[in-house]
């Protein structure tokens, strides 16, 4: 199953997204994650949507309390293009849910930036509380996966060794609808990730190139914090980012970028 957030003047609601592009309401987003088994059972009982996706105002299907945790240098070829050694431990930084947006949301280039840089990522959404979990337990605790574009304001990011500002610009976290883990399968089998800018492929990688797999990442985080349903872990980007090209390439007004993860989904962002 696939899920999408809906904004209609009430608190964000989660709806099931059907293959024909229609949606059907399931629950308010906080209630959805508070009793995920019940919400999934209710969603599974639905036989079709009552509205077209094009008719709704989309929102990320993520609770406002969620933590969005991102991983740097988690692809071998990306570390190589960055001229950095492979990390011995996951390099974690945080985002706020306020930066998350959905398909088609325009992204203005922040002042002082030459443009956005793109980063296709696989995002894992937690489905059960995880504390002190093994990698196997953590992987089994994933509710679903989404395609995520970690749009980066590189100038601000590189002002210090802490990446927070450059990774939390407004509308800088486009995220796709969530595909349940049972439908998506095992990312360890090697899912293709791509970034396409104005029809040109800029990134073309595989989750098989990850330094730390999804289960390992969640297990590592659960050593020190309890991961809760709805928390989002963006698991890093493959090689092919813009600022490491010669000359550097950035997303500028008029450009369109689409990131996709095989079997999971895609999200498109027009730059303004």
Backbone torsions as a table, in degrees:
resi	resn	phi	psi	omega
1	UNK	NA	158.3	177.6
2	UNK	-127.1	146.8	-175.6
3	UNK	-131.4	147.5	-176.6
4	UNK	-138.4	150.8	175.4
5	UNK	-89.8	147.5	-179.6
6	UNK	-127.3	130.8	178.1
7	UNK	-112.6	118.6	-177.0
8	UNK	-138.7	27.4	-179.4
9	UNK	97.2	-19.0	173.7
10	UNK	-97.9	175.5	170.0
11	UNK	-54.0	147.3	-177.0
12	UNK	-52.9	136.6	178.1
13	UNK	-114.1	153.3	177.0
14	UNK	-101.0	133.5	179.3
15	UNK	-125.2	150.6	173.5
16	UNK	-81.0	134.5	178.6
17	UNK	-103.4	118.8	-178.4
18	UNK	-91.1	163.2	-175.9
19	UNK	-63.7	-23.7	180.0
20	UNK	-84.6	5.4	177.4
21	UNK	86.8	7.9	175.8
22	UNK	-96.7	161.1	-178.5
23	UNK	-129.8	154.1	176.7
24	UNK	-138.0	132.0	-176.7
25	UNK	-63.4	141.6	176.2
26	UNK	-116.5	-58.7	-176.4
27	UNK	-167.6	161.7	170.3
28	UNK	-61.5	144.9	-167.9
29	UNK	-59.7	-38.9	179.3
30	UNK	-66.8	-42.3	178.5
31	UNK	-66.6	-36.2	-179.9
32	UNK	-56.6	-48.1	-177.6
33	UNK	-82.7	-19.6	178.2
34	UNK	-68.2	-31.3	177.3
35	UNK	-139.5	73.0	-174.1
36	UNK	-62.3	-41.6	178.2
37	UNK	-57.9	-42.1	179.2
38	UNK	-66.8	-40.0	179.7
39	UNK	-64.5	-40.7	179.8
40	UNK	-68.2	-36.7	177.0
41	UNK	-64.3	-42.0	178.3
42	UNK	-64.4	-40.1	179.7
43	UNK	-66.5	-39.3	-179.2
44	UNK	-65.2	-26.8	-179.4
45	UNK	-77.6	-14.4	179.8
46	UNK	-72.7	139.6	-177.1
47	UNK	-104.1	-8.9	179.5
48	UNK	176.1	168.0	-178.7
49	UNK	-89.4	162.9	178.6
50	UNK	-115.0	-0.5	177.5
51	UNK	-143.5	151.8	175.0
52	UNK	-80.9	145.6	177.9
53	UNK	-56.2	-35.3	-178.3
54	UNK	-65.8	-16.7	-176.7
55	UNK	-90.7	-10.2	-174.9
56	UNK	-102.1	162.6	169.7
57	UNK	-97.2	113.6	-174.7
58	UNK	-78.1	152.3	173.9
59	UNK	-142.7	154.7	174.2
60	UNK	-59.4	136.0	179.9
61	UNK	-83.9	56.6	-173.7
62	UNK	-133.1	134.3	179.9
63	UNK	-69.1	151.2	-178.8
64	UNK	-63.1	-21.9	-180.0
65	UNK	-82.5	-4.8	-173.8
66	UNK	-64.7	145.6	167.5
67	UNK	-93.4	137.3	175.7
68	UNK	-112.1	107.1	-175.7
69	UNK	-111.3	128.7	-175.1
70	UNK	-114.6	156.6	-175.6
71	UNK	-122.1	127.6	178.0
72	UNK	-96.6	148.8	173.4
73	UNK	53.2	47.2	-178.0
74	UNK	-103.8	11.7	173.0
75	UNK	-124.2	133.0	-173.8
76	UNK	-59.2	-45.6	-177.9
77	UNK	-69.8	-29.5	176.7
78	UNK	-69.7	-41.6	176.5
79	UNK	-61.6	-37.1	179.5
80	UNK	-65.7	-44.3	-179.6
81	UNK	-68.5	-25.9	178.2
82	UNK	-82.6	-7.8	-179.6
83	UNK	69.9	32.9	-176.9
84	UNK	-123.6	151.5	177.4
85	UNK	-70.8	153.7	175.5
86	UNK	-64.2	135.9	-178.9
87	UNK	-69.4	144.9	175.1
88	UNK	-78.8	-26.7	178.1
89	UNK	-133.9	155.0	178.9
90	UNK	-58.1	136.5	177.1
91	UNK	-94.8	105.7	-171.1
92	UNK	-105.2	137.0	169.7
93	UNK	-139.0	163.3	-172.2
94	UNK	-108.5	152.0	169.7
95	UNK	-123.3	166.1	172.9
96	UNK	-107.1	148.7	178.6
97	UNK	-60.9	-23.9	-180.0
98	UNK	-61.6	-21.0	-179.2
99	UNK	-84.3	-9.6	-176.0
100	UNK	-79.6	137.1	177.6
101	UNK	-140.7	175.1	-174.5
102	UNK	-115.0	-177.5	-176.5
103	UNK	-55.8	131.8	175.3
104	UNK	86.1	-1.9	179.9
105	UNK	-72.1	123.3	179.2
106	UNK	-64.7	143.1	-179.3
107	UNK	-120.3	100.1	176.1
108	UNK	-67.4	138.6	176.6
109	UNK	-69.6	128.0	-179.9
110	UNK	-64.6	146.3	175.0
111	UNK	-56.3	142.2	179.5
112	UNK	85.0	-0.1	179.3
113	UNK	-109.7	141.6	174.9
114	UNK	-71.4	-14.6	-178.8
115	UNK	154.3	174.3	175.0
116	UNK	-78.8	150.9	164.8
117	UNK	-104.8	149.1	-177.2
118	UNK	-99.7	150.8	173.9
119	UNK	-152.5	101.2	174.5
120	UNK	-72.0	136.6	-179.8
121	UNK	-143.7	151.8	167.9
122	UNK	-89.5	122.9	176.7
123	UNK	-104.1	132.5	175.8
124	UNK	-104.7	133.6	-179.9
125	UNK	-109.0	123.6	-175.2
126	UNK	-70.2	142.0	-178.2
127	UNK	-117.3	-9.8	178.0
128	UNK	-149.9	156.4	178.0
129	UNK	-59.8	133.4	179.3
130	UNK	-125.5	121.7	176.5
131	UNK	-145.1	121.1	-178.5
132	UNK	62.9	33.7	-176.2
133	UNK	-82.2	148.9	169.8
134	UNK	-76.1	167.4	179.0
135	UNK	-60.4	-39.2	179.6
136	UNK	-66.6	-44.1	178.1
137	UNK	-63.9	-40.5	-178.5
138	UNK	-65.2	-43.1	179.1
139	UNK	-62.9	-39.4	178.4
140	UNK	-68.1	-18.9	-179.7
141	UNK	-89.6	5.6	177.3
142	UNK	-79.7	127.5	175.9
143	UNK	-76.5	-45.7	-177.3
144	UNK	-168.2	-178.9	-176.3
145	UNK	-130.9	153.5	177.4
146	UNK	-141.7	155.5	168.8
147	UNK	-82.9	137.6	-174.5
148	UNK	-135.7	137.4	174.9
149	UNK	-111.6	108.0	-179.7
150	UNK	-82.4	70.2	-180.0
151	UNK	-57.4	129.0	-170.3
152	UNK	-120.8	131.1	172.9
153	UNK	-92.0	87.4	-167.1
154	UNK	-62.3	-39.6	-178.3
155	UNK	-58.2	-48.1	179.6
156	UNK	-70.9	-34.9	178.6
157	UNK	-60.4	-39.9	-174.0
158	UNK	-90.5	7.4	173.8
159	UNK	-67.7	-22.4	178.4
160	UNK	-149.8	176.0	177.6
161	UNK	-78.3	-10.6	176.7
162	UNK	-96.4	126.0	-168.9
163	UNK	-90.3	4.4	-167.8
164	UNK	-54.2	-50.2	-174.7
165	UNK	-64.2	-47.2	-177.4
166	UNK	-70.4	-11.6	-179.6
167	UNK	-110.4	10.3	-178.8
168	UNK	-134.3	25.5	176.5
169	UNK	-62.5	156.0	177.0
170	UNK	-54.9	142.0	177.0
171	UNK	51.1	32.0	-175.8
172	UNK	-99.2	9.2	-179.1
173	UNK	-126.2	63.5	177.3
174	UNK	-61.7	130.9	-178.0
175	UNK	-135.3	140.2	-177.0
176	UNK	-82.6	172.4	167.2
177	UNK	-56.0	157.9	-177.3
178	UNK	-93.0	129.9	173.7
179	UNK	-103.1	128.9	-176.6
180	UNK	-62.5	149.5	-176.0
181	UNK	-62.3	-34.8	-179.4
182	UNK	-66.7	-28.4	177.1
183	UNK	-83.1	-39.2	-176.0
184	UNK	-72.7	-37.9	-178.7
185	UNK	97.2	-153.5	-174.1
186	UNK	-103.6	116.3	179.6
187	UNK	-64.2	-17.7	178.6
188	UNK	-67.2	-12.7	179.1
189	UNK	-79.3	-9.3	177.0
190	UNK	96.9	81.5	177.2
191	UNK	-90.4	140.1	179.1
192	UNK	-78.3	136.2	174.7
193	UNK	-121.7	133.8	-179.5
194	UNK	-135.4	149.9	167.8
195	UNK	-122.3	128.3	179.2
196	UNK	-122.5	123.9	179.2
197	UNK	-114.9	117.0	179.4
198	UNK	50.9	38.7	177.9
199	UNK	87.9	-4.4	-178.3
200	UNK	-104.8	128.9	179.1
201	UNK	-73.6	122.8	179.9
202	UNK	-106.6	-34.2	175.9
203	UNK	-128.3	139.6	179.0
204	UNK	-151.2	87.9	-174.2
205	UNK	-125.0	-172.5	-178.3
206	UNK	-141.6	142.9	175.8
207	UNK	-63.3	-14.3	175.7
208	UNK	-65.8	-16.4	-179.5
209	UNK	-89.7	1.7	179.7
210	UNK	-61.8	142.6	172.7
211	UNK	-76.1	-48.2	177.7
212	UNK	-118.1	125.0	179.6
213	UNK	-72.4	172.0	-177.1
214	UNK	-57.9	-48.0	179.6
215	UNK	-61.1	-41.3	178.5
216	UNK	-62.8	-41.9	-179.2
217	UNK	-63.5	-47.8	-178.6
218	UNK	-66.3	-38.0	177.9
219	UNK	-63.6	-42.1	178.7
220	UNK	-60.4	-48.1	179.5
221	UNK	-62.3	-37.7	-176.8
222	UNK	-71.7	-9.5	174.7
223	UNK	-65.5	-31.5	-173.3
224	UNK	-119.7	-14.6	-180.0
225	UNK	-143.3	149.9	174.5
226	UNK	-82.8	119.1	174.4
227	UNK	-84.2	133.8	-175.0
228	UNK	-113.8	157.7	177.7
229	UNK	-54.2	130.9	-178.1
230	UNK	99.2	-16.7	175.1
231	UNK	-62.9	144.4	-175.4
232	UNK	-116.5	129.1	176.7
233	UNK	-116.3	110.7	176.3
234	UNK	-88.8	119.4	-160.4
235	UNK	-94.2	15.0	175.7
236	UNK	104.3	166.1	-175.5
237	UNK	-119.6	147.4	174.1
238	UNK	-76.9	-178.0	-179.9
239	UNK	-69.2	163.1	178.0
240	UNK	110.2	13.5	178.7
241	UNK	-67.8	161.3	-172.1
242	UNK	-73.4	-40.6	-171.1
243	UNK	-75.2	-9.8	176.6
244	UNK	-97.8	4.9	176.8
245	UNK	-83.7	163.0	178.0
246	UNK	-121.4	108.7	-6.8
247	UNK	-74.2	166.7	179.0
248	UNK	-59.2	147.3	177.2
249	UNK	-118.8	137.3	178.5
250	UNK	-134.1	158.6	175.2
251	UNK	-83.5	123.9	-177.5
252	UNK	-121.4	165.2	-179.4
253	UNK	-50.6	133.1	-177.0
254	UNK	99.8	-16.6	178.2
255	UNK	-79.6	158.7	174.2
256	UNK	-132.4	131.8	-178.8
257	UNK	-125.2	135.1	176.8
258	UNK	-127.1	126.6	173.8
259	UNK	-110.1	144.8	-176.6
260	UNK	-143.1	146.5	173.8
261	UNK	-123.6	127.1	-176.6
262	UNK	-53.9	127.8	176.8
263	UNK	75.2	0.6	-176.5
264	UNK	-115.6	-56.6	-179.0
265	UNK	156.4	-172.1	-179.0
266	UNK	-147.3	162.3	176.7
267	UNK	-145.6	132.8	-176.6
268	UNK	-110.1	141.5	-179.8
269	UNK	-133.0	118.4	170.3
270	UNK	-83.6	135.8	-178.7
271	UNK	-97.4	134.1	-178.0
272	UNK	-129.0	NA	NA
